[in-house]
């Protein structure tokens, strides 16, 4: 959708494109990417390493498409410098780390990772242009229909390619819009002899990424040559239809491709911890000195290694999600919001940090006191016998503190509730405003249609807008924006441009929507050519917005199965399964210990046992049940956070407000479900064992 921009008065004869060349010229010099600056700097310093190098065909295509002004010598000199210097640095630092933590698996792993990191960095640099091209391919799924719609919208008003390209360049998004701006500039400076030649070049450069876009540009180009108005309209309509159908097909493929990775998330995030809870104690018994059941190993595996792996895997999944919609960004100082760092409850503003501290302290204290009450209920003569059977954090025994399972529950529920309070206090009010703005965006296309209908009857803009306010009494876009425009014109004597975009009194001053601001920009530009031209422009805009909405709704519908699965996994399946894992852990350890004791006795009898049975003779130094429950509970919070994050990004990409509010709603429910399930299953297993 069109970006927000300050309005300027057009000079010269009134035209929808009067200010377009000026705006294009101002944006013709793009910022130099960090990748290009890095390549120039390192390539210059180590130019001898790249002597005689040449791009592969794939690299030449990717770098040429992205427009990176780098030479093969610079590119390969930088790649070799990163690799060789990184290897030397990694070997020195990694060796020091390994020597410093001699005999410690953490030091060994850290050292190996440091040594291997430069290889990964150099490979990432080598693949960066191709990765950027792939990213543009994904973005193009959403941006191409917009660009073609803007081209067609302009061509329907005036069949002039240069003006249409300028119009689409100013109102489009992404690299395609930037390429169109550059195309206009290249034609003006004489790089291309005509806009037609430049469009042909653009079509074939984008062809490998989007064949639909290439053919749509050809159809738009062909429409100029068609003298019959009806046939020209058919070509333009076919261009729009083809890119819409192409985008829907690509989104369908994306939605289908997302199902298998979602299943992998379930395997890695939920089933893998279940299997490790069984395998790690056995591995610790078999491999003398590698006691994988110790708390530090469990923290490394469950709370660090697995979450990092799942996060990277999930990010890779999200990289293929086309951004079909750009949600409005609501600033923290938006009018009507409570002051930063506060949350409004019952009409009173409270400090979010204070509420977080109170909630966390209260839940932890409640759990601790519940443990003390539970301890007090045990007769004194049975304390020595009963207390060891109750899961508790052995770490605190040395300090004379009795911290048992209810304290663990208090810590987990407290962390989740405190996180929820912080996220809701920071983002909830802004999310409500965003939902209101999105509702206005949904009404905007209908309001544009009503406005276009009245303008088509040769009514002046003020009268058409007044009719729209009366015709749509329940519409916020009509009652707040249109009514404000009318008030600014009639009471303050403003022009239409100022009534909409004035920084102090403008009707869209507090409407941070690219959709609405862009539509109003088209309205102001087109009305200068007369009400009939404005009517056609707004009618085309209404259709374009409706098409964009159809694409977004289509993708949401296609992804519904995936999002429901992820939400169910995060909120219900993960807490329940991992709670059962936690409750079974001690039973597994006890079974292994009993088997080890039996094997040891058997090995002491002549002729009985020997090599294979003696491997179980070592009793592993494992985490106590409460510590394991705490580690697994922290993992539940981590996995729920990540699954809900991925799910919300699939539902509504690039919308942090939706993401954080969704996490805030899911975390407490998942933590409470984990604690309740753990308590019930532990009681059941304990009772059965008794």
C-alpha positions as CSV (number, residue, x, y, z in Angstrom):
1,X,0.0,0.0,0.0
2,X,1.1,3.6,-0.5
3,X,3.5,4.9,2.1
4,X,2.7,7.9,4.3
5,X,4.1,11.0,2.9
6,X,3.9,14.8,3.5
7,X,1.5,16.5,1.0
8,X,2.8,19.2,-1.3
9,X,1.0,21.6,-3.6
10,X,1.3,20.7,-7.2
11,X,2.8,23.3,-9.5
12,X,1.9,23.8,-13.2
13,X,-1.3,22.5,-14.7
14,X,-3.5,20.3,-12.5
15,X,-2.6,16.7,-13.0
16,X,-2.7,13.5,-11.1
17,X,1.0,13.1,-11.9
18,X,2.1,16.7,-11.4
19,X,4.4,16.0,-8.5
20,X,5.3,12.4,-9.4
21,X,8.6,13.1,-11.3
22,X,9.8,15.3,-8.5
23,X,9.1,12.6,-5.9
24,X,10.7,10.0,-8.1
25,X,13.8,12.1,-8.5
26,X,14.1,12.6,-4.8
27,X,14.1,8.9,-4.1
28,X,16.2,7.8,-7.1
29,X,19.4,7.6,-5.0
30,X,18.9,4.6,-2.7
31,X,21.0,3.9,0.4
32,X,24.0,1.7,-0.1
33,X,23.3,-1.7,1.5
34,X,25.5,-2.9,4.3
35,X,26.5,-5.9,2.2
36,X,27.8,-3.7,-0.5
37,X,29.7,-1.4,1.9
38,X,31.2,-4.5,3.6
39,X,32.3,-6.0,0.3
40,X,33.9,-2.7,-0.9
41,X,35.8,-2.3,2.4
42,X,37.1,-5.8,2.8
43,X,37.6,-6.4,-0.9
44,X,39.8,-3.3,-1.2
45,X,41.9,-4.3,1.8
46,X,42.4,-7.9,0.5
47,X,42.1,-7.4,-3.2
48,X,44.9,-9.8,-3.9
49,X,42.7,-12.7,-2.7
50,X,40.1,-12.1,-5.5
51,X,42.4,-11.7,-8.4
52,X,41.0,-13.3,-11.6
53,X,37.8,-14.4,-9.9
54,X,34.5,-14.6,-11.8
55,X,30.9,-14.9,-10.8
56,X,29.0,-18.2,-11.4
57,X,25.9,-17.7,-13.6
58,X,23.7,-17.9,-10.6
59,X,25.7,-15.4,-8.7
60,X,25.8,-13.0,-11.6
61,X,22.0,-13.2,-12.0
62,X,21.4,-12.7,-8.2
63,X,23.8,-9.8,-7.8
64,X,22.6,-8.2,-11.1
65,X,19.0,-8.5,-10.0
66,X,19.6,-6.9,-6.6
67,X,21.6,-4.2,-8.3
68,X,24.7,-4.6,-6.1
69,X,27.6,-2.6,-7.6
70,X,30.3,-5.1,-6.7
71,X,32.9,-6.9,-8.9
72,X,33.8,-10.6,-8.8
73,X,37.2,-9.7,-7.4
74,X,35.8,-7.8,-4.5
75,X,33.2,-10.5,-3.8
76,X,35.6,-13.4,-3.7
77,X,38.3,-11.4,-1.9
78,X,35.8,-10.7,0.9
79,X,34.6,-14.3,1.0
80,X,38.2,-15.6,1.3
81,X,39.2,-13.0,3.9
82,X,36.2,-13.9,6.1
83,X,37.0,-17.6,5.8
84,X,40.8,-17.4,6.4
85,X,40.9,-14.8,9.1
86,X,37.9,-16.3,10.8
87,X,39.6,-19.7,10.9
88,X,42.7,-18.3,12.5
89,X,40.7,-16.3,15.0
90,X,38.4,-19.2,15.7
91,X,41.2,-21.7,16.2
92,X,43.0,-19.4,18.7
93,X,39.9,-18.5,20.7
94,X,38.3,-21.9,20.5
95,X,41.6,-23.6,21.6
96,X,41.8,-21.3,24.6
97,X,38.3,-22.0,25.6
98,X,38.8,-25.8,25.3
99,X,42.0,-25.6,27.3
100,X,40.4,-23.4,29.9
101,X,37.5,-25.8,30.5
102,X,39.6,-29.0,30.1
103,X,37.5,-32.1,30.8
104,X,34.2,-30.1,30.7
105,X,31.8,-30.9,27.9
106,X,30.5,-27.3,27.9
107,X,33.9,-26.0,27.2
108,X,34.5,-28.6,24.5
109,X,31.2,-27.7,22.8
110,X,31.8,-24.0,23.0
111,X,35.3,-24.3,21.6
112,X,34.1,-26.5,18.7
113,X,31.3,-24.0,17.9
114,X,33.8,-21.1,17.9
115,X,36.1,-22.9,15.6
116,X,33.3,-23.8,13.1
117,X,31.6,-20.3,13.3
118,X,33.8,-18.7,10.6
119,X,32.9,-21.5,8.1
120,X,29.2,-20.7,8.7
121,X,29.9,-16.9,8.4
122,X,31.7,-17.3,5.1
123,X,29.0,-19.6,3.7
124,X,26.4,-17.1,4.8
125,X,28.2,-14.3,3.0
126,X,28.5,-16.4,-0.2
127,X,24.8,-17.2,-0.2
128,X,23.6,-13.7,0.8
129,X,22.7,-12.4,-2.7
130,X,20.7,-15.6,-3.5
131,X,18.9,-15.4,-0.1
132,X,17.9,-11.8,-0.9
133,X,16.6,-12.8,-4.3
134,X,14.5,-15.5,-2.6
135,X,13.2,-13.0,-0.1
136,X,12.1,-10.7,-2.9
137,X,10.4,-13.7,-4.6
138,X,8.3,-14.1,-1.5
139,X,7.5,-10.4,-1.1
140,X,6.6,-10.2,-4.8
141,X,3.6,-12.5,-4.2
142,X,2.0,-9.6,-2.3
143,X,3.5,-6.6,-4.0
144,X,2.9,-7.6,-7.7
145,X,-0.9,-7.5,-7.6
146,X,-0.7,-4.0,-6.1
147,X,1.7,-2.7,-8.7
148,X,-0.3,-4.1,-11.6
149,X,-3.5,-2.7,-10.1
150,X,-2.0,0.8,-9.8
151,X,-0.7,0.5,-13.4
152,X,-4.1,-0.6,-14.7
153,X,-5.9,2.1,-12.6
154,X,-3.8,4.8,-14.2
155,X,-4.1,3.3,-17.7
156,X,-7.9,3.3,-17.5
157,X,-7.8,7.0,-16.8
158,X,-5.1,7.9,-19.3
159,X,-3.5,5.3,-21.6
160,X,0.0,6.7,-21.1
161,X,2.7,4.3,-19.9
162,X,5.0,6.9,-18.5
163,X,2.4,8.4,-16.3
164,X,1.1,5.0,-15.2
165,X,4.6,3.9,-14.2
166,X,5.1,7.1,-12.2
167,X,1.7,6.5,-10.5
168,X,2.5,2.9,-9.6
169,X,6.0,3.8,-8.4
170,X,4.7,6.4,-6.0
171,X,2.0,4.2,-4.5
172,X,3.5,0.7,-4.6
173,X,5.7,-1.2,-2.1
174,X,8.9,-3.2,-2.1
175,X,11.7,-3.6,-4.6
176,X,9.3,-3.6,-7.5
177,X,8.2,0.0,-6.7
178,X,11.9,1.0,-6.2
179,X,12.7,-0.5,-9.6
180,X,9.9,1.4,-11.2
181,X,11.2,4.6,-9.6
182,X,14.6,3.9,-11.0
183,X,13.1,3.1,-14.4
184,X,11.5,6.6,-14.5
185,X,14.8,8.1,-13.6
186,X,16.7,6.0,-16.1
187,X,14.4,7.2,-18.9
188,X,14.8,10.8,-17.8
189,X,18.6,10.6,-17.9
190,X,18.6,8.7,-21.2
191,X,19.6,5.2,-20.2
192,X,16.5,4.0,-22.0
193,X,15.2,5.6,-25.1
194,X,11.6,5.1,-24.0
195,X,9.5,3.9,-21.1
196,X,8.5,0.9,-23.3
197,X,12.1,-0.2,-23.6
198,X,12.6,0.2,-19.8
199,X,9.5,-1.9,-19.1
200,X,10.7,-4.6,-21.4
201,X,14.0,-4.7,-19.5
202,X,12.1,-4.8,-16.1
203,X,9.8,-7.5,-17.3
204,X,12.7,-9.9,-18.3
205,X,14.7,-9.1,-15.1
206,X,11.7,-10.1,-13.0
207,X,10.6,-12.9,-15.2
208,X,12.6,-15.7,-13.5
209,X,11.1,-14.6,-10.1
210,X,7.5,-14.1,-11.3
211,X,6.4,-15.1,-14.7
212,X,2.9,-13.7,-14.0
213,X,4.4,-10.2,-13.5
214,X,6.3,-10.4,-16.7
215,X,3.3,-11.4,-18.7
216,X,1.1,-8.8,-16.9
217,X,3.6,-6.1,-17.9
218,X,3.5,-7.3,-21.5
219,X,-0.3,-7.0,-21.4
220,X,-0.2,-3.5,-20.0
221,X,2.4,-2.6,-22.7
222,X,0.2,-4.1,-25.4
223,X,-2.9,-2.2,-24.3
224,X,-1.2,1.0,-25.4
225,X,-1.0,-0.3,-28.9
226,X,-4.7,-1.3,-29.0
227,X,-6.9,1.4,-30.5
228,X,-10.2,-0.2,-29.6
229,X,-11.2,0.9,-26.1
230,X,-13.1,-2.4,-25.4
231,X,-10.2,-4.6,-26.4
232,X,-7.8,-2.3,-24.4
233,X,-10.0,-2.8,-21.3
234,X,-10.0,-6.5,-21.8
235,X,-6.2,-6.6,-21.9
236,X,-5.9,-4.6,-18.7
237,X,-8.5,-6.7,-17.0
238,X,-6.7,-9.9,-18.0
239,X,-3.4,-8.4,-16.6
240,X,-5.1,-7.9,-13.2
241,X,-6.8,-11.3,-13.2
242,X,-3.7,-13.2,-14.2
243,X,-1.5,-11.8,-11.4
244,X,-4.3,-12.3,-8.8
245,X,-4.7,-16.0,-9.9
246,X,-0.9,-16.4,-9.9
247,X,-0.7,-15.0,-6.4
248,X,-3.4,-17.3,-5.1
249,X,-1.7,-20.3,-6.6
250,X,1.6,-19.4,-5.0
251,X,-0.2,-18.9,-1.6
252,X,-1.9,-22.3,-2.0
253,X,1.5,-23.9,-2.5
254,X,2.9,-22.1,0.5
255,X,0.0,-23.2,2.7
256,X,0.5,-26.8,1.6
257,X,4.2,-26.7,2.1
258,X,3.7,-25.4,5.7
259,X,1.9,-28.6,6.9
260,X,5.0,-30.8,7.0
261,X,7.3,-28.3,8.9
262,X,4.5,-27.9,11.4
263,X,4.6,-31.6,12.1
264,X,8.4,-31.3,12.5
265,X,7.8,-28.6,15.1
266,X,5.6,-31.0,17.0
267,X,8.3,-33.8,16.8
268,X,11.2,-31.5,17.8
269,X,9.3,-29.4,20.4
270,X,7.2,-32.0,22.2
271,X,8.2,-35.6,21.3
272,X,11.9,-35.0,21.4
273,X,11.9,-34.0,25.1
274,X,9.8,-37.0,25.8
275,X,12.3,-39.4,24.2
276,X,15.3,-37.6,25.8
277,X,13.7,-38.0,29.2
278,X,14.1,-41.8,28.6
279,X,17.3,-41.9,26.7
280,X,19.5,-39.5,28.8
281,X,19.4,-41.4,32.0
282,X,20.3,-44.6,30.1
283,X,23.1,-42.8,28.3
284,X,24.4,-41.5,31.6
285,X,24.4,-45.1,33.0
286,X,26.2,-46.5,30.0
287,X,28.8,-43.7,29.5
288,X,30.8,-43.5,32.7
289,X,31.6,-39.8,33.5
290,X,28.9,-38.5,31.1
291,X,26.1,-38.1,33.5
292,X,23.5,-36.5,31.3
293,X,20.9,-36.5,34.0
294,X,22.7,-33.8,36.0
295,X,20.8,-30.5,36.2
296,X,23.4,-28.5,34.2
297,X,23.2,-30.9,31.3
298,X,19.4,-30.8,31.4
299,X,19.4,-27.0,31.4
300,X,21.8,-27.0,28.4
301,X,19.7,-29.5,26.5
302,X,16.2,-28.5,27.4
303,X,16.4,-24.8,28.0
304,X,19.2,-23.7,25.6
305,X,19.9,-26.2,22.8
306,X,16.4,-27.4,21.8
307,X,14.8,-23.9,22.0
308,X,17.6,-22.4,19.8
309,X,17.1,-25.2,17.3
310,X,13.3,-24.8,17.3
311,X,13.6,-21.0,17.0
312,X,16.0,-21.2,14.0
313,X,13.8,-23.9,12.3
314,X,10.7,-21.7,12.9
315,X,12.3,-18.6,11.5
316,X,13.1,-20.6,8.4
317,X,9.5,-21.5,8.1
318,X,8.3,-17.9,8.5
319,X,10.8,-16.7,5.8
320,X,8.5,-18.1,3.2
321,X,5.4,-16.3,4.4
322,X,4.3,-13.7,1.9
323,X,3.3,-10.3,3.6
324,X,-0.2,-9.9,2.1
325,X,-1.1,-7.1,4.5
326,X,0.8,-4.4,6.3
327,X,-1.0,-3.7,9.6
328,X,-1.1,-0.1,10.9
329,X,1.7,0.8,13.3
330,X,0.4,2.4,16.5
331,X,3.0,4.6,18.3
332,X,3.3,4.5,22.1
333,X,2.2,8.2,22.3
334,X,-0.9,7.7,20.3
335,X,-3.8,10.0,21.5
336,X,-6.0,8.3,24.1
337,X,-3.4,5.7,25.2
338,X,-2.3,5.5,28.8
339,X,1.1,7.0,29.6
340,X,4.1,4.8,28.6
341,X,4.8,2.1,31.2
342,X,1.3,2.1,32.7
343,X,-1.9,0.1,32.2
344,X,-5.4,1.5,32.8
345,X,-7.6,-0.6,35.1
346,X,-11.0,0.6,36.2
347,X,-10.1,4.1,35.0
348,X,-6.9,4.2,37.0
349,X,-3.4,4.0,35.6
350,X,-1.1,1.5,37.3
351,X,2.7,1.0,36.8
352,X,3.2,-2.1,34.7
353,X,6.6,-2.8,36.4
354,X,5.0,-2.6,39.8
355,X,2.2,-5.0,38.8
356,X,4.8,-7.4,37.4
357,X,6.7,-7.4,40.7
358,X,3.6,-7.8,42.7
359,X,2.3,-10.7,40.7
360,X,5.6,-12.5,40.6
361,X,6.2,-12.1,44.3
362,X,2.7,-13.1,45.3
363,X,2.7,-16.3,43.3
364,X,6.1,-17.4,44.5
365,X,5.2,-16.6,48.1
366,X,2.0,-18.5,47.8
367,X,3.8,-21.6,46.5
368,X,6.4,-21.4,49.2
369,X,3.8,-21.0,52.0
370,X,1.8,-23.9,50.5
371,X,4.9,-26.1,50.9
372,X,5.3,-25.0,54.5
373,X,1.7,-25.8,55.2
374,X,2.1,-29.2,53.6
375,X,5.2,-29.8,55.7
376,X,3.5,-28.8,58.9
377,X,0.7,-31.3,58.2
378,X,3.2,-34.2,58.5
379,X,3.6,-35.6,62.0
380,X,7.0,-34.8,63.4
381,X,7.9,-38.4,64.0
382,X,7.3,-39.2,60.3
383,X,9.2,-36.1,58.9
384,X,12.4,-38.0,58.3
385,X,10.6,-40.7,56.5
386,X,8.0,-38.7,54.4
387,X,10.0,-35.5,53.4
388,X,12.5,-37.3,51.1
389,X,9.5,-38.8,49.2
390,X,8.0,-35.4,48.5
391,X,9.6,-33.8,45.4
392,X,11.7,-30.8,46.5
393,X,14.6,-28.7,45.3
394,X,17.6,-30.4,46.9
395,X,19.8,-27.3,46.1
396,X,18.1,-25.3,48.9
397,X,18.5,-28.0,51.6
398,X,22.0,-26.7,52.3
399,X,20.5,-23.4,53.3
400,X,17.9,-24.9,55.6
401,X,15.0,-24.1,53.3
402,X,12.3,-26.5,52.3
403,X,11.4,-25.6,48.7
404,X,9.1,-28.3,47.2
405,X,6.7,-28.8,44.3
406,X,4.3,-26.0,45.2
407,X,7.2,-23.5,45.1
408,X,8.1,-24.8,41.7
409,X,4.5,-24.3,40.6
410,X,4.6,-20.8,42.1
411,X,7.8,-20.0,40.2
412,X,6.4,-21.2,36.8
413,X,2.9,-19.7,37.2
414,X,4.5,-16.5,38.5
415,X,6.9,-16.2,35.5
416,X,4.0,-16.8,33.1
417,X,1.6,-14.4,34.8
418,X,4.2,-11.7,35.2
419,X,5.2,-12.0,31.5
420,X,1.5,-11.8,30.6
421,X,0.9,-8.7,32.7
422,X,3.9,-7.0,31.2
423,X,2.9,-7.9,27.6
424,X,-0.7,-6.9,28.1
425,X,0.3,-3.7,29.9
426,X,2.7,-2.7,27.1
427,X,0.7,-3.8,24.0
428,X,-3.0,-4.4,24.8
429,X,-4.2,-0.8,24.6
430,X,-2.3,-0.3,21.3
431,X,-3.7,-3.6,19.9
432,X,-7.3,-2.3,20.6
433,X,-6.5,0.9,18.7
434,X,-5.0,-1.1,15.9
435,X,-8.1,-3.3,15.7
436,X,-10.2,-0.1,15.4
437,X,-8.0,1.3,12.6
438,X,-8.2,-2.1,10.8
439,X,-12.0,-1.9,11.1
440,X,-11.8,1.5,9.4
441,X,-9.7,0.1,6.7
442,X,-12.3,-2.6,6.1
443,X,-14.9,0.1,5.7
444,X,-12.7,2.3,3.5
445,X,-13.3,0.4,0.3
446,X,-17.1,0.7,0.6
447,X,-16.8,4.4,1.5
448,X,-14.7,4.9,-1.6
449,X,-17.3,3.2,-3.7
450,X,-20.1,5.4,-2.3
451,X,-18.0,8.5,-2.8
452,X,-17.2,7.4,-6.4
453,X,-20.9,6.8,-7.1
454,X,-21.8,10.4,-6.0
455,X,-18.9,11.9,-7.9
456,X,-20.0,10.0,-11.0
457,X,-23.3,12.0,-10.8
458,X,-21.2,15.2,-11.3
459,X,-21.7,16.2,-7.7
460,X,-18.9,18.3,-6.1
461,X,-16.6,16.6,-3.7
462,X,-18.1,18.3,-0.5
463,X,-21.6,17.2,-1.4
464,X,-20.5,13.7,-2.3
465,X,-18.6,13.4,1.0
466,X,-21.6,14.7,2.9
467,X,-23.8,12.1,1.2
468,X,-21.3,9.4,2.2
469,X,-21.5,10.4,5.8
470,X,-25.3,10.2,5.7
471,X,-25.4,7.0,3.7
472,X,-22.9,5.2,6.1
473,X,-24.0,6.4,9.6
474,X,-22.4,3.5,11.4
475,X,-19.1,3.7,9.5
476,X,-16.2,5.2,11.5
477,X,-14.4,6.2,8.4
478,X,-17.4,8.3,7.4
479,X,-18.3,9.7,10.8
480,X,-14.7,10.5,11.9
481,X,-12.6,11.1,8.8
482,X,-15.1,12.3,6.2
483,X,-16.9,14.5,8.7
484,X,-13.6,15.9,9.9
485,X,-12.7,16.8,6.3
486,X,-16.0,18.6,5.8
487,X,-15.6,20.5,9.1
488,X,-12.1,21.6,8.1
489,X,-13.3,22.8,4.7
490,X,-16.4,24.6,5.8
491,X,-15.3,26.0,9.2
492,X,-11.6,26.5,8.7
493,X,-11.6,27.3,5.0
494,X,-9.0,24.7,4.2
495,X,-8.4,23.2,0.8
496,X,-9.2,19.5,0.3
497,X,-5.4,18.7,0.5
498,X,-5.0,20.6,3.8
499,X,-8.2,19.3,5.2
500,X,-6.9,15.8,4.9
501,X,-3.2,16.0,5.4
502,X,-2.6,19.1,7.5
503,X,-0.2,18.1,10.3
504,X,-2.2,19.9,13.0
505,X,-5.9,19.7,11.9
506,X,-5.8,17.1,9.1
507,X,-8.5,14.4,9.2
508,X,-5.9,11.6,8.9
509,X,-3.5,13.1,11.5
510,X,-4.4,10.3,14.0
511,X,-5.1,7.6,11.4
512,X,-1.8,5.7,11.1
513,X,-3.0,3.6,8.2
514,X,-1.1,3.3,4.9
515,X,-4.3,2.1,3.2
516,X,-6.4,5.1,4.2
517,X,-3.6,7.7,3.7
518,X,-2.8,6.2,0.3
519,X,-6.4,6.2,-0.8
520,X,-6.8,9.8,0.3
521,X,-3.6,10.7,-1.6
522,X,-5.2,9.2,-4.8
523,X,-8.4,11.1,-4.0
524,X,-6.6,14.5,-3.7
525,X,-4.5,13.9,-6.8
526,X,-7.4,12.7,-9.0
527,X,-10.0,15.3,-8.1
528,X,-7.8,18.0,-9.7
529,X,-8.8,16.5,-13.1
530,X,-12.5,16.8,-12.3
531,X,-15.1,14.8,-10.6
532,X,-15.6,12.3,-13.4
533,X,-11.9,11.4,-13.3
534,X,-12.0,11.2,-9.5
535,X,-15.0,8.9,-9.7
536,X,-13.2,6.5,-12.0
537,X,-10.0,6.7,-9.8
538,X,-11.9,5.9,-6.6
539,X,-13.9,3.1,-8.2
540,X,-10.6,1.5,-9.4
541,X,-9.1,2.0,-6.0
542,X,-12.1,0.4,-4.3
543,X,-11.7,-2.6,-6.6
544,X,-7.9,-2.7,-5.9
545,X,-8.5,-2.7,-2.1
546,X,-11.1,-5.4,-2.5
547,X,-8.7,-7.6,-4.5
548,X,-6.0,-7.1,-1.8
549,X,-8.5,-8.1,0.8
550,X,-9.4,-11.2,-1.1
551,X,-5.8,-12.3,-1.4
552,X,-5.2,-11.8,2.4
553,X,-8.5,-13.6,3.3
554,X,-7.6,-16.4,0.9
555,X,-4.2,-17.0,2.5
556,X,-5.8,-16.9,6.0
557,X,-8.3,-19.5,5.0
558,X,-5.6,-21.7,3.5
559,X,-3.5,-21.5,6.6
560,X,-6.4,-22.0,9.0
561,X,-5.6,-25.7,9.6
562,X,-1.9,-24.9,10.4
563,X,-2.7,-22.1,12.7
564,X,-5.3,-24.1,14.6
565,X,-2.8,-27.0,15.0
566,X,0.0,-24.7,16.2
567,X,-2.4,-23.0,18.7
568,X,-3.6,-26.3,20.1
569,X,-0.1,-27.7,20.3
570,X,1.1,-24.7,22.3
571,X,-1.8,-24.2,24.6
572,X,-2.9,-27.8,25.4
573,X,-0.7,-30.6,23.9
574,X,2.7,-29.3,24.9
575,X,1.9,-28.6,28.6
576,X,0.1,-31.9,29.1
577,X,2.7,-34.1,27.4
578,X,5.7,-32.4,29.0
579,X,4.0,-32.6,32.4
580,X,3.6,-36.4,32.0
581,X,7.3,-36.5,31.0
582,X,8.2,-34.7,34.2
583,X,6.1,-37.0,36.4
584,X,7.5,-40.1,34.8
585,X,11.1,-39.0,35.0
586,X,11.7,-40.2,38.6
587,X,10.0,-43.5,37.9
588,X,12.4,-44.0,34.9
589,X,15.4,-43.2,37.1
590,X,14.3,-45.5,39.8
591,X,13.8,-48.3,37.3
592,X,17.2,-47.8,35.9
593,X,18.7,-47.7,39.4
594,X,17.0,-50.9,40.4
595,X,18.2,-52.6,37.2
596,X,21.7,-51.4,37.9
597,X,21.6,-52.7,41.4
598,X,20.3,-56.1,40.2
599,X,22.9,-56.3,37.5
600,X,25.7,-55.5,40.0
601,X,24.5,-58.4,42.3
602,X,24.3,-60.7,39.3
603,X,27.8,-59.8,38.2
604,X,29.2,-60.7,41.6
605,X,28.0,-64.4,41.1
606,X,30.6,-66.5,39.3
607,X,29.6,-67.3,35.8
608,X,26.6,-64.9,35.9
609,X,26.8,-61.6,34.1
610,X,29.9,-59.9,33.0
611,X,30.5,-57.3,30.3
612,X,27.1,-56.2,29.1
613,X,25.3,-56.1,32.5
614,X,28.2,-54.3,34.2
615,X,27.6,-51.2,32.1
616,X,24.5,-50.6,34.3
617,X,26.4,-50.8,37.5
618,X,26.8,-47.1,37.8
619,X,23.9,-45.2,39.4
620,X,23.6,-41.9,37.5
621,X,23.9,-38.6,39.3
622,X,20.5,-37.2,38.2
623,X,18.4,-34.1,38.9
624,X,15.9,-34.6,41.7
625,X,12.2,-34.7,40.5
626,X,11.4,-31.1,41.6
627,X,14.5,-29.7,39.8
628,X,13.6,-31.7,36.7
629,X,10.0,-30.4,36.9
630,X,11.3,-26.8,37.1
631,X,13.6,-27.3,34.1
632,X,10.8,-28.8,32.1
633,X,8.4,-26.1,33.2
634,X,10.8,-23.4,32.0
635,X,11.0,-25.3,28.7
636,X,7.2,-25.3,28.6
637,X,7.2,-21.5,28.9
638,X,9.9,-21.3,26.2
639,X,8.2,-23.7,23.7
640,X,4.7,-22.1,24.2
641,X,6.3,-18.7,23.6
642,X,7.9,-19.8,20.4
643,X,4.9,-21.8,19.1
644,X,2.5,-19.0,19.7
645,X,5.0,-16.5,18.2
646,X,5.3,-18.6,15.0
647,X,1.5,-19.2,14.9
648,X,0.7,-15.5,15.3
649,X,3.3,-14.6,12.6
650,X,1.7,-17.1,10.2
651,X,-1.7,-15.6,11.0
652,X,-0.7,-11.9,10.8
653,X,2.9,-11.4,9.6
654,X,4.9,-8.4,10.7
655,X,2.4,-7.5,13.4
656,X,4.2,-7.5,16.8
657,X,1.1,-6.2,18.6
658,X,-0.9,-9.3,17.6
659,X,2.1,-11.6,18.4
660,X,2.7,-10.3,21.9
661,X,-1.0,-10.1,22.9
662,X,-1.4,-13.7,21.7
663,X,1.6,-14.8,23.8
664,X,0.2,-13.0,26.8
665,X,-3.1,-14.9,26.5
666,X,-1.5,-18.3,26.0
667,X,1.3,-18.4,28.6
668,X,-0.6,-18.4,31.9
669,X,-3.1,-21.0,30.6
670,X,-0.3,-23.3,29.5
671,X,1.7,-22.9,32.7
672,X,-1.3,-23.6,34.9
673,X,-2.3,-26.6,32.8
674,X,1.3,-28.0,33.1
675,X,1.3,-27.6,36.9
676,X,-2.1,-29.1,37.3
677,X,-1.3,-32.1,35.0
678,X,2.0,-32.6,36.7
679,X,0.5,-32.6,40.2
680,X,-2.3,-35.0,39.2
681,X,-0.1,-37.5,37.3
682,X,2.5,-37.4,40.1
683,X,-0.2,-38.3,42.6
684,X,-1.5,-41.0,40.4
685,X,1.9,-42.5,39.8
686,X,2.9,-42.2,43.4
687,X,-0.3,-43.9,44.5
688,X,0.1,-46.7,42.0
689,X,3.7,-47.1,43.1
690,X,2.6,-47.2,46.7
